[in-house]
Amino acid sequence: MDGRPLIGVSTYLEAGTRWGVWELEAALLPAAYPRLVQRAGGLACMLPPDDPSLAAAAVARLDGLVVAGGPDVDPVRYGADRDPRTGPPAPARDVWELALIHAALASGTPLLGICRGMQLLNVALGGTLVQHLEGHAEVAGAFGTHPVKPVPGTLYASLAPEGVSVPTYHHQSVSRLGRDLVPSAYAEDGTVEALELPAGPGWVLGVQWHPEMGEDLRVMEGLVRAAG
């Protein structure tokens, strides 16, 4: 049998999606996510929103979990009033992905949060978010780049010990850190760009940027190794 670990990637439901003669609701995920898993040596499977009570059963069938980027986390999840610049809520996705995160943490399943996924990991552990910051999404609909600097001695630094320029597109970030989370990389303006759970039962890392949009495989390779 093929020994490659099975990595689940969260997806979202989008109404009015068109292909061929059809316009239907679809479970969507940018292809760069499963391709990154594949390039890093894993088998990718897509996890559309489902009943949150089934999250533990879904995670039990996986070797690793990726919570993908996407819309803003609803501020109600961390007890904040909505900023006018915060995007529309995605309640079904929030509930499902929070359940996936809690299931992964409870089972020790290796977990990687990407952009929204990192923010949701922070919220899942009681943290809060900055609802708007400037300079991390320069052109609407286009990824930019900026440098990030790892914190020595962290999991992320063991994967990428030097400062690197990363693909980025976000307007929200971590404010108060969740329980037991520690920052493992920063942007030049002090924004937390990676965080991790060093005392957890498994491999847990979140990155604010979008590794699926670049050529650096080290973060995903770290997840795949841990999942193997």
Salt bridges, closest charged atoms under 4 A:
ASP2 OD2 - ARG4 NH2 2.88
GLU23 OE1 - ARG18 NH1 2.96
ASP72 OD2 - HIS171 NE2 2.86
ASP74 OD1 - ARG82 NH2 3.15
ASP83 OD1 - ARG85 NE 3.13
ASP94 OD2 - ARG77 NE 3.79
ASP94 OD1 - ARG116 NH2 2.74
GLU97 OE2 - ARG93 NE 2.69
GLU97 OE1 - ARG116 NE 2.86
GLU134 OE2 - HIS132 NE2 2.94
GLU162 OE2 - ARG218 NH2 2.90
ASP189 OD2 - HIS136 NE2 2.89
GLU193 OE2 - HIS136 ND1 3.49
GLU193 OE2 - HIS146 NE2 3.09
GLU193 OE2 - HIS170 NE2 3.90
GLU212 OE2 - HIS210 ND1 2.67
GLU215 OE1 - ARG39 NH2 3.16
ASP216 OD2 - ARG218 NH2 2.78
